[in-house]
């Protein structure tokens, strides 16, 4: 997936960085176990650096994924808000 995905609520960091969209860059799938998703977070202010994060989906979350890719997008958005 190479398109930028808008966040429902921008993320504000302690250093006053705010991110308003992300892109799924890559993932590492372990069948029947988990998926590690590498995302790029894009700042509202284009002068700030893009941040790279890895989010892991496993257990019940991984099982709930099924074939619904929208589930993955919502999972990422929820993890970013934690």
N, C-alpha and C positions, 0 to 999 in steps of 0.2 A: 504494500500500500504506500503510495508516494504522495498522497495529497495531504495538505494541512487540515487538521480537524479542529473546529472552534470549541473552546471550553464554554460550558454553560455559565460558570462563575470564574472570573479571572483569579489566579493564584497570586497572593502577595507574600513575598518573602521578608524576613526580618531586615534585610538590607535594602528594603524598599524596591525590590525588583518585582515586576508584575508580568505574569505570562498569560497570554490570552488564547493560545492555540498550540497544538502539538502535532507531530508527525510520527507515525510508526516507522522506524528505520529498519529494524531487523527483529528476528525472534529465533529462539532456540526451543524446539519442540521435543519433549520426551514423551512418546506415545503412552497413553493411559496413566500419565503421572503429572506432568506440569508443562508450562510454557513460560519462558523468560522473554519478556517483550522489551526491546530497547526503543525508547522514545526520545525525540528531540522536543524540548519546550522552547517556544519562541516568545521573546519578550515584547511587551507593548512598545517600549522604546527601542528602536532599531540600533541605537548606540550601545546597547547592552549585549552581552554574549548569549548565544543559544546554550541551553543546558541539556545535558544528556543524562537520562535516568534509565534504570532497569527495573521493571515491575514483574514480579513473579505471580503467576496464577496457578494454584495447585489445590488439592483436596476437593472439597465440595464445589468451590468456584470453578475449578477445571471441569468437573463432571457436569455442571450446569451449562457450560458453554455449548455443547452439542454442535450444531451446524450454524448457529446464529452469530454471525460476525458482529452484529450490532451489540451483542452482549459484551464482547471484548472491548468495544469503544466505551460503553457505559462503565465497565469494570475499571478501565484506566482512569476515567474521569473521577470515579469515586475514590480510587487509591490516591490520586493527586490531592484530593481535598482532606485526606487524613493527616 
